[in-house]
Amino acid sequence: MGPSELELPEQFPRRDFLAGGSVALSVMVGSGIATSDEPQAQPSVQRAPVPPEFLQVAACQLLTGTDLTANTERILGYIDQAAGQGVDVLLFPEACLCGYVSDKAHYEALGAEAIAAAEARVIAAVAGRQIAVVLGSVHWDQGALFNSLLVIDRGGVVRGRYAKTFLAESWPENGRTLPVFEVAGVPSCFIICHDVRYPELVRLPAMAGAQICYFSSHESGLRLRHKLSAYRAMPISRATENGIFLVMANASANPQDLSGSHGNSKVVHPDGNVLQESDHFTEGLVTQQIRLADANRSIAQRCERDPTLLRDWFRQGVCLVSRG
């Protein structure tokens, strides 16, 4: 795995920026009782968070098993590694915390309490660090099981979850929300595996302001080679058809069982060029510095702006997006 010819040159340094809240500017006044001739105390001025100019994103290509504790330890190790490399946002594959298994009994045997405890360890690891993590997991809500991503911002702040909308498996329920969360100061949206086949799941959040799509997957083994071209094309399309970046973390292929997943985790530029991409089997980080100004959402914005027969339909659809 190596940088493509289109990797951003080194003269674009990663810029530090303030995230996680507003900057309060206090207006200082003299002590004592103010008179009509003295300046009156002014309330603090709240300034909007400064958006980043550059972001270091990483996809962790990782194949986990059914042991929740072992999976958690491996995830924590990669968080340590990514934080040490200055990564701003780290994405993990689909259901990697508990291991992706096509059987509801697996998740029920682990139990909601144990999975929540493992998630709490990840949140604690992120707390106090300048790294955000998008974690493949599962959760229960009102007795229903969902295949979901837990979005943990810098400092261990939980932004929320995205639950897989379109299912290729029978064990979870369909997700019912389409969120855009601020992750490391950047409006971001999310899809999981089979979701990539449904362009509206990225188009509507991009219209609502998302500049990065985080695509978490555990998809299509190497035995189904006829599918690989489409699986590479779809995430590239989701980026270029909206004018946003896409970061994809897929489980790596298993040499002992080629029916599982196929790797090829990647970072895609808004113009459709793949900036970084892993091979099928290698586990590790696929890291790329991106320039946020390139994610201008130009194509997505035209859906709401241009006087086409679909404009009203798109305007109604974007109202389904929730801003976290």
C-alpha positions as CSV (number, residue, x, y, z in Angstrom):
1,M,0.0,0.0,0.0
2,G,1.5,3.3,-1.0
3,P,0.5,6.9,-1.8
4,S,-1.0,7.5,-5.2
5,E,0.3,10.1,-7.5
6,L,-2.6,12.3,-6.4
7,E,-1.7,12.4,-2.8
8,L,-1.6,15.9,-1.4
9,P,2.0,17.3,-1.5
10,E,3.9,17.8,1.7
11,Q,3.7,21.6,1.5
12,F,0.1,21.2,2.7
13,P,0.7,20.8,6.5
14,R,-2.0,19.7,8.9
15,R,-3.2,22.7,10.7
16,D,-4.2,22.6,14.4
17,F,-7.6,24.2,15.1
18,L,-10.0,24.7,18.0
19,A,-12.8,22.1,18.2
20,G,-15.4,20.9,20.6
21,G,-17.0,24.2,21.4
22,S,-17.1,28.0,20.9
23,V,-14.3,30.3,21.9
24,A,-15.5,32.8,24.5
25,L,-14.0,36.3,24.4
26,S,-14.5,38.1,27.7
27,V,-14.7,41.8,27.7
28,M,-12.7,43.1,30.7
29,V,-13.9,46.1,32.7
30,G,-12.4,47.9,35.6
31,S,-13.2,46.9,39.2
32,G,-15.7,48.9,41.3
33,I,-19.1,50.2,40.6
34,A,-19.7,51.3,37.1
35,T,-21.1,54.8,36.5
36,S,-22.7,56.4,33.5
37,D,-19.3,57.7,32.5
38,E,-17.6,54.3,32.7
39,P,-17.8,51.5,30.2
40,Q,-20.5,49.0,31.0
41,A,-19.6,45.3,31.4
42,Q,-20.4,43.4,28.2
43,P,-21.5,39.8,27.9
44,S,-19.1,37.2,26.6
45,V,-19.0,37.1,22.8
46,Q,-19.5,33.6,21.4
47,R,-17.5,32.9,18.3
48,A,-18.3,30.0,16.1
49,P,-15.8,27.1,16.1
50,V,-13.0,27.6,13.5
51,P,-13.4,24.9,10.8
52,P,-10.2,23.0,9.9
53,E,-8.3,23.7,6.7
54,F,-6.8,20.2,6.6
55,L,-7.8,16.9,8.2
56,Q,-5.8,13.7,8.7
57,V,-8.3,10.8,8.2
58,A,-7.6,7.1,8.5
59,A,-9.5,3.9,7.7
60,C,-8.5,0.9,9.9
61,Q,-8.6,-2.2,7.7
62,L,-9.2,-4.9,10.3
63,L,-10.7,-8.4,10.5
64,T,-12.0,-9.2,14.0
65,G,-13.4,-12.4,15.4
66,T,-16.2,-13.3,17.8
67,D,-14.2,-12.6,21.0
68,L,-15.4,-9.2,22.3
69,T,-12.5,-8.6,24.6
70,A,-9.9,-9.5,22.1
71,N,-11.6,-7.3,19.5
72,T,-11.7,-4.4,21.9
73,E,-8.0,-4.7,22.7
74,R,-7.1,-4.7,19.0
75,I,-9.3,-1.6,18.4
76,L,-7.7,0.2,21.4
77,G,-4.2,-0.6,20.0
78,Y,-5.1,1.0,16.6
79,I,-6.5,4.0,18.3
80,D,-3.2,4.4,20.2
81,Q,-1.3,4.0,16.9
82,A,-3.5,6.5,15.0
83,A,-3.4,9.1,17.8
84,G,0.4,8.8,17.8
85,Q,0.5,9.6,14.1
86,G,-1.7,12.7,14.4
87,V,-4.8,11.2,12.9
88,D,-7.9,13.4,13.4
89,V,-10.6,10.9,12.5
90,L,-10.3,7.1,12.6
91,L,-12.9,4.8,11.0
92,F,-13.3,1.1,11.8
93,P,-15.2,-1.6,9.7
94,E,-18.7,-2.7,10.2
95,A,-19.5,-4.4,13.5
96,C,-15.8,-4.9,14.2
97,L,-16.2,-4.4,17.9
98,C,-18.3,-7.5,18.3
99,G,-17.3,-9.3,15.1
100,Y,-19.6,-9.5,12.1
101,V,-21.6,-12.7,12.2
102,S,-24.7,-13.4,10.2
103,D,-26.6,-14.8,13.2
104,K,-28.6,-12.7,15.7
105,A,-27.8,-15.3,18.4
106,H,-24.2,-14.2,18.3
107,Y,-25.0,-10.7,19.4
108,E,-27.6,-11.8,21.9
109,A,-25.1,-14.2,23.5
110,L,-22.6,-11.3,23.9
111,G,-25.4,-9.2,25.4
112,A,-26.2,-5.5,25.4
113,E,-24.4,-4.9,28.7
114,A,-21.1,-6.4,27.6
115,I,-21.1,-4.6,24.3
116,A,-21.9,-1.3,26.0
117,A,-19.0,-1.9,28.4
118,A,-16.7,-2.5,25.5
119,E,-17.9,0.7,23.8
120,A,-17.3,2.6,27.1
121,R,-13.6,1.4,27.0
122,V,-13.3,2.9,23.5
123,I,-14.9,6.1,24.6
124,A,-12.5,6.3,27.6
125,A,-9.5,5.8,25.3
126,V,-10.6,8.7,23.1
127,A,-11.3,11.0,26.0
128,G,-8.4,13.5,26.5
129,R,-7.1,12.9,23.0
130,Q,-7.3,14.9,19.8
131,I,-8.7,12.1,17.8
132,A,-12.3,11.1,16.8
133,V,-13.4,7.5,16.2
134,V,-16.2,6.1,14.1
135,L,-16.7,2.6,15.5
136,G,-18.6,-0.4,13.9
137,S,-20.8,-1.9,16.6
138,V,-24.4,-2.9,17.4
139,H,-26.9,-1.6,19.8
140,W,-30.4,-2.3,21.1
141,D,-33.1,0.3,21.3
142,Q,-36.5,-0.5,22.7
143,G,-35.7,-4.2,22.3
144,A,-34.7,-3.9,18.6
145,L,-31.2,-4.8,17.5
146,F,-29.4,-2.4,15.1
147,N,-26.2,-2.7,13.1
148,S,-24.7,0.7,13.8
149,L,-21.8,3.1,14.0
150,L,-21.0,4.8,17.3
151,V,-19.6,8.3,16.5
152,I,-17.1,9.5,19.2
153,D,-15.7,13.0,18.7
154,R,-12.5,14.4,20.2
155,G,-12.2,14.2,24.0
156,G,-14.6,11.2,24.1
157,V,-17.7,13.2,23.2
158,V,-20.4,10.9,21.8
159,R,-22.1,12.6,18.9
160,G,-24.6,9.8,18.4
161,R,-25.2,6.7,16.2
162,Y,-26.0,5.9,12.6
163,A,-27.9,2.6,12.2
164,K,-27.7,0.7,8.8
165,T,-30.7,1.7,6.7
166,F,-30.7,-0.9,3.9
167,L,-30.0,-4.5,5.1
168,A,-28.4,-7.4,3.4
169,E,-28.8,-9.5,6.6
170,S,-31.8,-10.6,8.6
171,W,-30.6,-10.1,12.2
172,P,-30.9,-6.3,12.6
173,E,-33.7,-3.8,12.2
174,N,-33.6,-1.1,9.6
175,G,-32.2,2.2,10.8
176,R,-34.6,5.2,10.8
177,T,-32.4,8.2,11.1
178,L,-30.1,10.0,8.6
179,P,-27.8,12.1,10.7
180,V,-25.1,14.6,10.0
181,F,-22.7,15.0,12.9
182,E,-19.8,17.4,13.4
183,V,-16.7,15.1,13.6
184,A,-13.4,16.9,14.3
185,G,-15.2,20.1,13.3
186,V,-16.4,18.8,9.9
187,P,-20.0,18.0,9.0
188,S,-20.0,14.3,8.3
189,C,-22.4,11.5,7.2
190,F,-22.3,7.8,7.4
191,I,-23.3,4.6,5.5
192,I,-22.7,0.9,6.3
193,C,-22.0,-1.8,3.7
194,H,-25.1,-2.5,1.6
195,D,-26.1,1.2,2.1
196,V,-23.6,2.1,-0.6
197,R,-26.0,0.9,-3.3
198,Y,-28.5,3.6,-2.4
199,P,-27.1,7.0,-3.5
200,E,-29.7,9.1,-1.6
201,L,-28.3,8.1,1.7
202,V,-25.2,10.2,0.8
203,R,-26.8,12.8,-1.5
204,L,-29.3,14.1,1.1
205,P,-26.7,14.6,3.9
206,A,-24.4,16.2,1.4
207,M,-27.1,18.6,0.5
208,A,-27.5,19.3,4.2
209,G,-23.8,20.2,4.6
210,A,-21.8,16.9,5.0
211,Q,-18.3,17.2,3.5
212,I,-17.1,13.7,4.3
213,C,-18.9,10.4,4.1
214,Y,-17.6,7.6,6.4
215,F,-18.4,4.2,4.9
216,S,-18.0,1.2,7.2
217,S,-18.2,-2.2,5.7
218,H,-17.7,-6.0,5.8
219,E,-18.4,-6.9,2.3
220,S,-18.1,-9.5,-0.5
221,G,-15.4,-12.1,-0.3
222,L,-12.8,-12.7,-2.9
223,R,-14.6,-15.8,-4.2
224,L,-17.2,-13.5,-5.8
225,R,-14.6,-11.8,-8.1
226,H,-17.3,-10.6,-10.5
227,K,-18.6,-8.3,-7.8
228,L,-15.3,-6.5,-7.0
229,S,-15.5,-4.0,-9.9
230,A,-18.8,-2.7,-8.7
231,Y,-17.7,-2.7,-5.0
232,R,-14.8,-0.4,-6.0
233,A,-16.9,1.8,-8.2
234,M,-19.8,2.5,-5.8
235,P,-17.8,4.3,-3.0
236,I,-16.0,6.3,-5.7
237,S,-19.3,7.3,-7.2
238,R,-20.8,8.4,-3.8
239,A,-17.9,10.9,-3.5
240,T,-17.7,12.3,-7.0
241,E,-21.5,12.5,-7.6
242,N,-21.8,14.8,-4.5
243,G,-18.4,16.6,-4.4
244,I,-17.4,15.3,-1.0
245,F,-14.7,13.1,0.4
246,L,-15.4,9.4,1.2
247,V,-13.4,7.3,3.7
248,M,-14.0,3.6,3.5
249,A,-13.0,1.0,6.1
250,N,-13.6,-2.6,5.0
251,A,-12.7,-5.8,6.9
252,S,-9.6,-7.3,5.4
253,A,-9.8,-10.6,3.5
254,N,-9.2,-13.8,5.4
255,P,-6.7,-16.1,3.7
256,Q,-8.4,-19.1,5.3
257,D,-11.9,-18.2,4.3
258,L,-12.2,-16.2,1.1
259,S,-16.0,-15.9,1.4
260,G,-15.8,-13.1,4.1
261,S,-14.6,-9.7,3.0
262,H,-12.1,-8.3,0.5
263,G,-10.3,-5.3,2.0
264,N,-9.5,-2.4,-0.4
265,S,-10.1,0.2,2.2
266,K,-9.7,3.6,0.7
267,V,-9.9,7.4,0.8
268,V,-11.6,9.0,-2.2
269,H,-11.3,12.7,-3.3
270,P,-14.4,14.6,-4.3
271,D,-13.2,14.5,-7.9
272,G,-13.4,10.7,-7.8
273,N,-9.7,9.9,-7.6
274,V,-8.6,7.4,-5.1
275,L,-5.9,9.0,-2.9
276,Q,-5.0,5.9,-0.9
277,E,-6.2,2.3,-1.1
278,S,-5.2,-0.9,0.7
279,D,-4.8,-4.3,-0.8
280,H,-7.0,-7.3,0.0
281,F,-5.3,-8.9,3.0
282,T,-3.2,-6.3,4.8
283,E,-4.4,-5.1,8.2
284,G,-3.6,-1.6,9.3
285,L,-4.2,2.1,8.8
286,V,-5.0,3.7,5.4
287,T,-4.1,7.3,6.2
288,Q,-4.5,10.5,4.1
289,Q,-4.4,14.2,4.7
290,I,-7.3,16.0,3.0
291,R,-8.0,19.6,2.2
292,L,-11.6,20.4,3.2
293,A,-12.0,23.2,0.7
294,D,-12.0,20.5,-2.0
295,A,-15.2,19.2,-0.6
296,N,-17.4,22.0,-1.9
297,R,-20.5,19.8,-2.4
298,S,-21.0,21.4,-5.8
299,I,-23.0,18.6,-7.4
300,A,-25.2,18.0,-4.3
301,Q,-26.0,21.7,-4.1
302,R,-27.2,21.7,-7.7
303,C,-30.0,19.3,-6.7
304,E,-31.6,22.0,-4.6
305,R,-30.6,25.0,-6.7
306,D,-31.2,24.0,-10.3
307,P,-34.9,24.4,-11.6
308,T,-35.3,20.7,-12.6
309,L,-38.3,18.5,-12.2
310,L,-36.6,16.9,-9.2
311,R,-35.9,20.0,-7.2
312,D,-39.0,19.9,-5.0
313,W,-38.5,16.2,-4.4
314,F,-34.9,16.8,-3.3
315,R,-36.0,19.7,-1.1
316,Q,-38.5,17.5,0.6
317,G,-35.9,14.7,1.0
318,V,-33.3,16.8,2.7
319,C,-35.8,17.5,5.5
320,L,-35.3,13.9,6.6
321,V,-31.7,14.7,7.5
322,S,-31.0,15.4,11.2
323,R,-28.2,17.6,12.4
324,G,-26.5,16.4,15.5
